[in-house]
Amino acid sequence: MHHGHLALARACRDAARLDEVWLVPAAVQPHKPHGPVAANEDRLAMLHLATDSDPSLRVSDLEIARGGVSYTVDTLRAVHDQAPDAELYLLMGADTLADLPKWREPEAIRQLASLLVVHRPGEPLPEVDGVTIVEMPLSDLSSSEIRRRVAAGESIEGMTPEGVAGYIAERGLYR
């Protein structure tokens, strides 16, 4: 969880006037079957460290607890079952929106949740009806770059919340 992720969550929260934003780490991503680099417990702990000071950001272990491949449509159905009156939104980047037709049950996803699509300067603007575009400043932060820097012994100061950077160092993650 880096500052770019937090800025995206807050920008979407503000643009759509959301009560809260749920951060739901995948157990196994369908497009990354080899799984995450850090253990689920570490990923959840880092999310809590990054978000505990902001009550509008909520960490959910829904997909990790369910286990197996994490399909967005299954998660949305589970959240809808828990809170049938809640209005759900799905946050995604403009680049991800282009892949949505390849996801499991894309039409069901669109029926269960309104799409908030983050657009960054210089990226093509998606031409899809029924989405809310959220403008974001350009950021070169990426999780893979942070992992690369940690592995190389380089500083990640200013890239992640201090608690997350401390946790990574203390646990020896990404080395």
Secondary structure, DSSP 8 states (H G I E B T S, - for coil): --HHHHHHHHHHHHHHT-S-EEE---SBBTTBTT--SS-HHHHHHHHHHHHTT-TTEEE--HHHHH-SB--HHHHHHHHHHH-TTS--EEEEEHHHHTTGGGSSSHHHHHHH-EEEEEE-TTS-----TTEEEEE-------HHHHHHHHHTT---TTTS-HHHHHHHHHHTTT-
